[in-house]
Amino acid sequence: MSARQIDGCAALGARPKSTLVVIGNFDGVHLGHRAVLASAVDEADRHGLAPVVLTFDPHPVVVLGRGTPSVLTPMPRRVELIGRVSPALTVVVEPFTLALSELLAREFVERLLLRDLGAAAVLVGRNFCFGRGRKGDIALLGELGTELGFRSRAHELEGDQVGSYSSSRVRGAIEAGDVRGAAAVLGRPHAISGRVVRGAARGRTLGFPTANLGGVVELAPKQGVYACLVDRLEGGRARVLGVGVANLGVRPTLGAGASTEVHLLDFDGDLYDAALRVHFVERLRDEQRFDGPGALVRQIQQDVAEARRLLSAATPDPAANGAWS
């Protein structure tokens, strides 16, 4: 079940001192995020409060002209994944503007957290900063809480033997093609989504028709060939479509140019204009140039066989309501 999404703090209509507000970007909704969210829900339940997630769109660094961070999960997917932690969570997506960036730390607390969101408690990450110039920190949040009558705390970082769970760690793994490493932090395979566009049908002439994805906004893995799981997105919901082999790259043997394409195993149908979500399970190999179409076909046959072996025991996540994950 997806969480309820509210566009803008002022639209929540919260009563004073009625909510626990957990603040963050939550891109990826990785295992660390999920631990914070679960802790927020538990604390809210113990104190009779409504758990609220406060996040911002677009990312503050975009508005402040400090670059455009790569996206792991677009906002609708983010809200969906947050809702899997608990359907009790309400996600408030506050538009981030230059005017908002100019609020002093105290103004941020008084207007957004207290007036609009009715916060009795606030939960943040250890590196949380707020207010103009990021002058507000956890210590100041605690001082304001004591003065203005709300509790606050910072959640400890979660991690594994490799290190702390973080969105930057996920991005680094994806960019290196280490989709297993990304999944270890996310708790599920990383996915991209897009709409099937018409290609030159070169895959079909080789006996391996592909769905070519356009409009992908998520961070794509390093160029190469991957075993993948594929969902179809329709009517706001995702449903298992099948398993396949994805190729990300420039298709050097055929000189076909850059593409993100997926060959679905044991599938025969027209997917033109369909919206798909592709989950990357395992990197099979680098993209490479072959001596001709015959050598390419032989390699694709090997890729398909390996993907079939790797994905033979794949089962949809029960929490995904009919999708892979």
Number of C-alpha atoms within 10 A of each C-alpha: 15 21 21 16 19 17 14 20 22 15 12 17 11 17 13 14 18 19 24 29 30 27 21 16 19 25 21 28 25 23 20 24 24 21 17 24 26 17 15 26 23 15 17 21 14 9 13 12 20 22 27 29 26 22 22 19 16 16 18 19 12 14 15 12 8 9 11 12 12 13 17 25 22 14 20 12 15 19 24 21 23 28 20 17 21 18 14 19 25 22 28 24 20 19 16 19 16 11 8 16 18 14 16 17 21 15 15 19 22 17 15 18 24 24 18 19 28 25 29 23 25 23 23 20 18 13 10 15 17 19 18 17 12 13 11 18 15 19 12 15 24 17 14 18 18 12 9 13 14 20 17 23 17 18 18 12 16 15 13 9 5 9 11 14 20 21 22 14 15 23 23 14 20 22 15 14 24 19 25 18 19 27 22 18 26 22 15 19 21 29 24 22 23 20 20 22 16 14 15 9 13 13 17 11 9 13 11 17 19 23 24 23 25 17 12 13 14 16 17 21 24 18 20 19 25 27 27 27 29 28 23 21 19 11 6 6 13 20 19 20 19 17 25 25 28 29 23 19 19 18 18 13 16 14 9 13 10 13 16 21 23 28 24 22 16 8 12 8 7 9 16 14 15 15 19 24 25 27 25 29 23 21 21 19 14 15 17 13 14 15 8 10 12 11 13 17 16 10 13 18 14 13 20 21 13 16 24 18 11 14 16 10 7 12 12 14 12 10 13 18 15 15 21 26 24
